[in-house]
């Protein structure tokens, strides 16, 4: 349900971006629409990177299993504030699929497979500054930096444990995880934008950011773990979630 609403939101934001771009075309130069792939990786010492069940000398800790880059999609509109396209306002929508996968053997013929899924829809508004231009093959490429403010809608997740005593008849334990949440954060961006021709270009960017700068809720527990309390273990609150972002997009001038 949440994913369906978010995909409807993706279509709505694309329509808004295109409509705004067409309306602004007479007044602003270099209006562009981009679409492509993105990734997000949780960095730092956050429990979301730990295994779902992690045995330590002090007892078990229950993490999120998001220890790798997570894949997603991004749509964006860029609106120049000057004729030289030095200053730009990017408005974007991003959808990241957080998927944790683990396997623990029980014996030579049986195991337990864990799944932990959380989707994150992100609306972003930023400010970019182009600080260096080059002209390879008589086409312009520019390096830029800037900031993004990011509003993240974290869906209610899904946890599943499949116990395979026999191949044909696994025992499945599944439940919905913590309730959905909204967090406000931002990122510092460094990117490269290059022309393929007069109307089409490519955009590569990387960024470091924090997802939950505002809106933390200690009563809910950690942002990307299935439960606040499991057995004798209980989370104390919500830690800061730092991210490394990367995006690769095709860009069209309107």
C-alpha positions as CSV (number, residue, x, y, z in Angstrom):
1,X,0.0,0.0,0.0
2,X,2.7,2.5,1.0
3,X,4.8,1.6,-2.1
4,X,1.7,2.1,-4.4
5,X,1.1,5.5,-2.9
6,X,4.7,6.5,-3.2
7,X,4.8,5.5,-6.9
8,X,1.6,7.6,-7.5
9,X,3.5,10.4,-5.8
10,X,6.4,9.8,-8.1
11,X,4.1,10.3,-11.1
12,X,2.6,13.4,-9.5
13,X,6.0,15.0,-8.8
14,X,7.2,14.3,-12.4
15,X,4.1,16.0,-13.8
16,X,4.7,19.0,-11.4
17,X,8.4,19.2,-12.4
18,X,7.5,19.1,-16.2
19,X,4.7,21.6,-15.8
20,X,6.9,24.0,-13.8
21,X,9.7,23.6,-16.3
22,X,7.5,24.4,-19.3
23,X,6.0,27.5,-17.5
24,X,9.5,28.7,-16.5
25,X,11.0,28.2,-19.9
26,X,10.2,31.7,-21.1
27,X,11.8,33.3,-18.0
28,X,14.8,31.0,-17.1
29,X,17.5,29.5,-19.3
30,X,18.7,25.9,-19.1
31,X,15.6,24.2,-17.5
32,X,16.4,20.5,-17.3
33,X,14.7,17.2,-16.3
34,X,16.8,14.2,-15.2
35,X,16.0,10.6,-14.5
36,X,18.3,7.7,-13.5
37,X,19.6,5.4,-10.9
38,X,20.6,6.2,-7.3
39,X,22.1,4.4,-4.3
40,X,22.2,5.1,-0.6
41,X,24.5,3.5,1.9
42,X,24.3,3.9,5.7
43,X,27.7,4.8,7.0
44,X,29.2,5.2,10.5
45,X,28.6,3.0,13.5
46,X,24.8,2.7,13.1
47,X,22.9,-0.4,14.3
48,X,21.1,-0.6,11.0
49,X,24.3,-2.0,9.5
50,X,24.5,-4.9,12.0
51,X,23.1,-8.4,11.4
52,X,19.5,-9.0,12.3
53,X,20.7,-11.2,15.2
54,X,24.2,-10.5,16.4
55,X,25.7,-12.5,19.3
56,X,28.1,-10.5,21.5
57,X,29.9,-11.2,24.8
58,X,27.3,-9.0,26.4
59,X,24.3,-10.7,24.8
60,X,22.4,-10.5,21.6
61,X,22.0,-7.3,19.6
62,X,19.3,-7.0,16.9
63,X,20.3,-4.9,13.9
64,X,18.8,-4.0,10.5
65,X,21.0,-6.0,8.1
66,X,21.5,-3.0,5.8
67,X,25.3,-3.2,5.5
68,X,25.6,-2.5,1.7
69,X,24.6,0.1,-0.8
70,X,20.8,0.1,-1.4
71,X,19.4,0.7,-4.9
72,X,16.9,3.2,-6.0
73,X,15.5,5.6,-8.7
74,X,15.7,9.4,-8.9
75,X,13.7,12.0,-10.9
76,X,14.8,15.7,-10.8
77,X,14.1,19.1,-12.3
78,X,16.9,21.7,-12.4
79,X,16.1,25.4,-12.7
80,X,18.8,27.9,-13.5
81,X,18.9,31.2,-11.8
82,X,21.2,32.8,-14.4
83,X,21.9,32.6,-18.1
84,X,25.3,31.0,-17.6
85,X,23.7,28.2,-15.5
86,X,26.1,28.8,-12.7
87,X,23.5,28.7,-10.0
88,X,20.7,26.1,-10.0
89,X,17.8,25.0,-7.9
90,X,17.2,21.2,-8.0
91,X,13.9,19.7,-7.0
92,X,13.9,15.9,-6.8
93,X,12.1,12.7,-5.9
94,X,14.0,9.6,-5.0
95,X,12.8,6.1,-4.0
96,X,15.2,3.7,-2.3
97,X,14.6,0.0,-1.7
98,X,16.3,-1.1,1.5
99,X,16.7,-4.8,1.4
100,X,18.5,-6.9,4.0
101,X,19.3,-10.6,3.3
102,X,20.9,-13.1,5.6
103,X,21.3,-16.9,5.9
104,X,22.3,-18.9,8.9
105,X,22.9,-22.7,8.6
106,X,21.3,-25.0,11.1
107,X,22.7,-28.3,9.9
108,X,24.1,-29.7,6.6
109,X,20.6,-29.9,5.2
110,X,18.7,-27.0,6.8
111,X,19.1,-23.3,7.3
112,X,17.2,-20.1,8.2
113,X,16.9,-17.3,5.6
114,X,16.1,-13.8,6.8
115,X,14.6,-10.9,4.9
116,X,14.1,-7.3,6.0
117,X,12.6,-4.8,3.6
118,X,12.0,-1.0,4.1
119,X,11.2,1.5,1.4
120,X,12.2,5.2,1.6
121,X,10.6,7.9,-0.5
122,X,12.6,11.2,-0.5
123,X,11.7,14.7,-1.6
124,X,14.6,17.0,-2.0
125,X,15.2,20.7,-2.6
126,X,18.6,22.1,-3.0
127,X,21.0,24.8,-4.3
128,X,23.9,24.0,-6.7
129,X,26.9,26.1,-7.7
130,X,29.0,25.4,-10.8
131,X,32.6,26.2,-9.9
132,X,34.7,24.8,-12.8
133,X,34.0,24.1,-16.5
134,X,35.9,22.2,-19.1
135,X,35.3,21.6,-22.8
136,X,36.2,18.1,-23.9
137,X,35.3,17.3,-27.6
138,X,33.9,20.8,-27.9
139,X,31.1,19.9,-25.4
140,X,30.7,21.6,-22.0
141,X,31.2,19.7,-18.7
142,X,31.1,21.3,-15.4
143,X,31.9,20.4,-11.8
144,X,29.4,21.6,-9.2
145,X,28.8,21.5,-5.5
146,X,25.9,22.3,-3.3
147,X,23.4,21.2,-0.6
148,X,20.2,19.3,-0.6
149,X,17.4,19.4,2.0
150,X,15.8,16.0,2.1
151,X,12.4,14.9,3.5
152,X,12.3,11.1,3.9
153,X,9.2,9.0,4.2
154,X,10.2,5.7,5.8
155,X,7.6,3.0,5.1
156,X,6.5,0.3,7.6
157,X,8.9,-2.5,7.0
158,X,8.5,-6.3,6.6
159,X,10.5,-9.0,8.4
160,X,10.5,-12.6,7.3
161,X,12.3,-15.7,8.6
162,X,12.1,-18.8,6.5
163,X,13.2,-22.0,8.4
164,X,14.1,-24.7,5.9
165,X,14.0,-28.0,7.7
166,X,13.1,-29.6,4.4
167,X,13.5,-28.0,1.0
168,X,9.8,-28.5,0.0
169,X,8.1,-27.3,3.3
170,X,9.8,-24.3,4.9
171,X,8.3,-22.7,8.0
172,X,7.8,-19.0,7.5
173,X,7.6,-16.4,10.3
174,X,6.7,-12.9,9.0
175,X,5.4,-9.7,10.5
176,X,5.2,-6.0,9.8
177,X,7.9,-4.0,11.6
178,X,7.8,-0.5,13.2
179,X,5.3,2.0,12.0
180,X,6.1,4.4,9.1
181,X,8.0,7.6,9.9
182,X,9.0,11.0,8.5
183,X,12.4,12.4,9.0
184,X,14.1,15.7,7.8
185,X,17.8,15.8,6.8
186,X,20.2,17.1,4.2
187,X,23.3,16.3,2.2
188,X,26.4,18.0,0.9
189,X,26.8,17.3,-2.9
190,X,29.7,17.1,-5.3
191,X,28.9,16.4,-9.0
192,X,29.9,16.4,-12.6
193,X,27.4,17.4,-15.4
194,X,28.4,16.8,-19.0
195,X,26.8,17.4,-22.4
196,X,26.2,14.6,-24.9
197,X,24.7,17.1,-27.4
198,X,22.8,20.4,-27.1
199,X,19.7,18.8,-25.6
200,X,21.0,15.7,-23.8
201,X,23.5,15.3,-21.0
202,X,24.6,13.1,-18.1
203,X,24.8,13.9,-14.4
204,X,27.0,12.0,-11.9
205,X,27.0,13.0,-8.2
206,X,28.0,11.9,-4.8
207,X,27.0,13.2,-1.4
208,X,27.3,12.8,2.3
209,X,24.3,13.5,4.4
210,X,22.2,12.8,7.5
211,X,18.7,11.4,7.2
212,X,17.2,12.2,10.6
213,X,18.7,15.6,11.5
214,X,15.2,16.6,12.6
215,X,12.2,14.4,13.7
216,X,13.9,11.7,15.9
217,X,11.6,9.7,18.1
218,X,13.3,7.8,20.9
219,X,10.0,6.1,21.8
220,X,10.0,4.4,18.4
221,X,13.6,3.2,18.8
222,X,16.2,3.0,16.0
223,X,15.1,4.1,12.5
224,X,16.0,1.0,10.5
225,X,15.5,-2.0,12.9
226,X,12.5,-4.3,13.0
227,X,11.6,-4.0,16.7
228,X,12.4,-1.8,19.6
229,X,12.3,-4.6,22.1
230,X,13.2,-8.3,21.5
231,X,13.5,-10.6,24.5
232,X,15.7,-8.9,27.1
233,X,17.2,-6.5,24.6
234,X,15.6,-3.0,24.2
235,X,16.8,0.0,22.2
236,X,17.5,3.1,24.1
237,X,16.5,5.6,21.4
238,X,17.1,6.7,17.8
239,X,20.7,7.2,16.6
240,X,21.7,9.6,13.8
241,X,21.6,7.9,10.4
242,X,24.4,9.1,8.1
243,X,24.4,8.3,4.4
244,X,26.6,8.2,1.4
245,X,24.5,9.0,-1.7
246,X,25.3,8.4,-5.4
247,X,23.3,9.1,-8.5
248,X,23.7,8.6,-12.2
249,X,21.2,10.3,-14.4
250,X,20.3,11.2,-18.0
251,X,19.4,14.8,-18.4
252,X,17.2,16.5,-20.9
253,X,17.0,20.3,-21.7
254,X,13.5,21.5,-22.3
